[in-house]
Amino acid sequence: MLSDKIRIAGTVNDSIVDGPGIRLTIFTQGCPHHCEGCHNPQTHDFSGGELVTLESLLEKAKANPLLDGVTFSGGEPFCQAKQLYELGAEIKKLGMNVVTYTGYLYEYLLEHASSENYYNELLSVTDYLVDGPFELDKRNILLRFKGSSNQRIINVKKSLSEKKVVEAEL
């Protein structure tokens, strides 16, 4: 039973633009990056949004038999990595995949991971990581699952096992 709460800006059911297949997208609240041209500027305020239980988000995912996976977007998911790790672990038990978006680079997350921030744990339940800040001058609406050409879609499991970034073709 998941008892923790998480601050979110909202959710989108049946998304097809936030990762492969049909997805439940959870928009976390709070972001330190403040990228110019951000698609979700309302998620920047760490005190905005609403507190919800992880259990309620898990039940939302369980209620949709068509889902291929769940996407953690933002805001900045790694600002609430412990809660998303716990939720992601339960999502994986359901046989679904997890996509996590972050304004941080994958290398930064590995370098700054600690037992306090849960970066490694969230990465451990993430199948695909879309990393890097949105850069307005590199915006490209033709890119699949990312907003600017500097961002990468990383196969996290392969990257961790090969100890180098392995980009995914989705």
N, C-alpha and C positions, 0 to 999 in steps of 0.2 A: 504494500500500500504506500503510495506516494503521498507524503504529508506536507512537503515544502510548498511554498508559494513562489510565484515568479511574477515580475512586473512586465506586462505586455502592452503593446499598442493595439493589438487585435489579431485576428486570424482570417485566413481566406480558405474556403473549402474548394476542392476540385480545381486547384491551380494547375495549369499546364505550362507556365512560364518560369517556374522556380525550381526546375530540376526535371529529371526524366519521369515520364508517366504522369499519372494523376496524383496530386499531392495535397496535403494539408500544410499550409504555410503559417507559421507562427512568427509574428513580428514582435521582437523584444523591444522593450522601452529603455532608452538611454544609450547615448553614443558619444564618445569623446572625439570622433574624427571630424565631424561637421564639414563633410566634403562639399565643395561648391557644386551646385546643381543636383544635390542629393534628391533622389526620388521620394524619400520618406523623411523630410525635415521635421515633421511632427514627432518623430521618435527620438529626437536628440535629448530632450529634457529628461533627466533621470528620475524626476518626481512626477512625470506625467503618466498617462496610460492608466492601467488598472492592475490590481493584484488579483491573481487567480491561482487556484491550486493546480499543481502538476497533474493530480488525479483527474481533474476536469478536462484537461487537454488530452490526456491519455484516453479518456472515455470518448472524446470527440473523434479521435483517430480510430478507435475500435468500432465506432458507429457507422463508419463508411467502408463497406466491403470492397469498394472499387479502388481504394488507395494503393498506390505502389510505394509511397513513402511520405515522410514528413520533412519539411524544410524549416530550418531555423534561420530567420533573417532579422533585419533590424530596422533601426538600432544596431547595436553591436552585441551579438550573441555571447562573445567571450567575456563580456562584463557580468554575465550570469552563468558562467560555465558550469558551476556545480549543479545547479538545478537542471540545466539542459543535458548534462551528462546523465543524471538520474532518469530524466524523461527519455533520452535517447536509448539508454539501456533497455528500458521497457518497450520502446518502439521496435528495437531489434528483435526482441523476443516474439513479437507479432509477425516476424518475417518481412518487415518493411525496411527500406533503406533510409538513410539520413543524409541530407545535404545541409551544409552549414555555410552561410555567407559571413565574411569578415572583412573589415577594412585593414586588418593587420596582414602582413605577409606571413606565409607558412613558416619561413625561417625565423621570424621574430617570435612566433608562438613557441617554437621548439626551444629557442635560446632563453626565453623568459619564463618557461613553464616551471611551476613550483607546486609543492603539496598544498599551498594555500589558494592558488588561483584556478586549479583544476583544468588548465589548458590541455595537458596530456590526456586527461580522462575524457574530455569532450572530443578531442581528436580520435580517441580510441573507438568511439561509437559513430564517428562520421565516416560515411563512405566517400563522399565527394565534398571538397572544400573549394568554394569560390573565394579566392583571396585577393587582397589589394584594395586600396581606396578607389572610389569612383573618381575618374579624372575627366572633367567636363570637356577638355580639348581632345580627348581620346574617345569620346562618346560615339557609339556605333549601334544603331537600333537593329542592325542585321545580325549581330552576334547572338548566339544562342546561350541563354542562361546567365549572361553577364552584361553589364552596362557600358564598359569601356575596354578598349583593346589591351590595356596594361594588366587587366585581371586575368587570373588563370583558374582553370578548373582542374583540381588536383585529385588524383586517385590516392586517397590517404593510406589505405592498407598497403598498396604497392610502394608508396613513398617511404613509409615507416620501415618496411621490410628491406627495401633496397638502399635505405639511408641516403636517398636523393629524391628530388622532386620528380614525380612521374605525372605528367599531365594526362588527363582523360579526354577522350573524344566522345561526347554525348550527343 
